[in-house]
Amino acid sequence: MRARVVFVSFFLAFFAVAGFAAERAAPARAAEPVAALEIFRLLPATIFENTLEGLDEDEKERLLDYGKSEYWILLPDSRDSLELVSLPFGDTRVFLHAYREDGGGTLALTGSRSEDICTLELWRMDRGQFAPVDSPPEPPVTDFFAKGNRMPKDVQASILFCLDGQGLEAQAVFWNRQGRAHVPVDNEVRYEWNGRQFEKRVRNMK
């Protein structure tokens, strides 16, 4: 078990150092949209409140300064996205992705994922600060089923939004009196950014 902890921590740290150093060293350009790393600096540490590890402002500053803290490692992916992975096992991941509006504005999507549970928050930049805004409306559960198929009568559903690449994936979680229920679905429900809003797309998976 100790060998696994050391290996996972070393693996994450190795790839984080190069990416984090490159992001920090990149020269700023005039009139460029705010980068994901700067967005993370502006967002409150409460974006971690749904994680087991949590994050306070002091630890956040250490992440920004060094790319690593006691419980997290920062993995810049591109100018528009980054990922934070919990240490030592990587059980929890926090994502940040920036979306550019046609009018020049910036939206930031933050989300956490632990096993198959996702959380998501959407933020809009306003006068140099980010304020929370409403996420896209939840799709009806019927979107997940082909015509003629439906959810069993003794089952209920909740809809989760997960950050998936550059878009959002809606996931239906089903349960009944016994607990979590397995209900096969027919369709994938995604939301893609079109420069103005998130556009829903339903695709049959079969």
N, C-alpha and C positions, 0 to 999 in steps of 0.2 A: 504494500500500500504506500509506504514512504517513497519507494522508487517511482511509483506512478505520479505522486504529487510533485516530485522534483522534475520529472520529465515534462509533465503538462505545463508547469510554471516556466521551465526553461524554454519550451517550444513557443509559448505565447510571448515571452519576453523578447526572444530573438527576433520575431517578426514585428513586434511593436516598435522596437528601438529604431529600426531603419525607416519605417513609415512615419513614426512620430517625429523623428529628427528632420526628415525631408519636409514635412508639413510645417514645422516650426521655422525651418530655414528658408522657405520659399519667399521671395521678395513680394511685398504688397504692390498691387497695381492700382492706379487711380481709377475710380468709378467702377471697380469690379464688385459684383454682389458679395455680400458677407459670406465668409467660408464657414463650413460646418464646425471647425474648431472654435471659431469666434462665437458662433451661435451657442455652443456648449458653455462657453464662458458667461454668456449673458443669461442663460436659462437658470432657474432656481434649482437647487439640489433636490427639491421635492419630486423631480421626475424619477427619482429612485425610491419613492415611498412605497411602491408596490413590490419591491424586491426584499428578499430575506436579509441581504447584507446591508442595505441602506447606504446613505452617503450624507456626510455633513459638509459644510462649506470649507472647512480646513482640509479635508481629504480631497475635495474637488480641486482646491488650489494645488495640492501636491500632484494630482493627475495632470493638470495643465502645465505645471512646471517640469515634471519628470516623466510623464507618460505612464506612471505606475504608482499605486498606493498599497496599503496593507491588504485590501480586499478586492481591488480592481486593477485592470490593465487597459490602457487606451490604445485602440487600433484604428488610426486614421485610414480610411479606404480611398477617398478622393476628396476633391474640394467641396463636394456636396454631401458627403456622408462619412460617418464614423461609427465605430462599434466599441462598446465597453464590455469586457468579459470578466466575470467574477473569478477570483482566485481561491483555492488552487486548482479546482476541477473544471471550471468553465460551465457550471450548471446553470447560471443565469446570464443572460445577455441583454444589454440595453442598446438600442439603435437610435441613431439620429440621421434624418435625411432632410435636405433643404430642397424646396420646390420654388422655382422662379415664375412669377406672374408676368403675363404679357406686358402689363403696365409698369414693370420694374420693381414690384414689391417682392417680398420673400416670405414664404411659409415654412415652418419647421415642424416636422413630424417626429415625435419621440415615442418609443415603445419599448416594452420589456417582454422577454420571453423566458419562461422557466417550464421545462417539460412541454406540455401542450396548452399552457395557459398564457394568453397574451393580454397586454394592456396597451393603450394608445392614447396620446394627447396631441392636439394640433395647436400650433402657435402662429401668430402673425406679427411681423416686425412693424412697430409704430414708433416713430421718432427715436430710433436707436434702442428701443427696448422691445421685448417680446411679451405679448399678452395672449392668454388662452382664447381660442375660438372654437366654435362647434365643429365636431367631426361630421363626416357625411352621415346622413340618416341610415339607420339599419335597414337592410333589405328584408322583405317578407320571407318567412321560412319557405314559402312556396317556390321561391327562386331556385332553391336547391334541388327541386324535384322536376322530373320530366312530366309532360302533360299526362294526366291519368294516374300518376303516382302521388302519394301523400304520406304524411307522417302518421304513425299509428295513433289511435285515439287516446291510449293511456300514456302517451309520451308528451313531454313539453320540451321546448327548445329555447336556448339563449344564443345570441349572435355575438361573436367576438371579432374584432378587427385586429389583424396582424400585419405589421410592415413586412412586405415581401419584395425584395429587390427595390425597384423604384416606384412600386405601386402598393396598394392595400389589398389584402385577401380577407374576405369575410368567411368566417368559419362557424358552422352551426354545432352547438354542443347540446346533446340530448340527454334527458334523464326521465326516470319514472319513480315509483314509490320505493323501488329497491336501490336506487342510486343512478349512477351513470349508465346510459343505455347506448348500445351500438345500433345506429340506424344508417344503412347505406344511402348515400345521396347520388344523384345523377349529374348535377351541374357544379361547376366551379364559378364562384362569384367574386369578381375582382373590381377594383376601382383604379382607373388610370388617370393621371394628371394630364390635362390638356392645355395648360397655360392659364386657365381661368377657374377651373373647378375639377373635382374628381368625378369622372364619368364611369358609371356602372357598366360592366360587361359580364354577361352570363354565357358560359360556354359548356356545352355538353361534354362530359368526360368519357362517354361510352361509345 
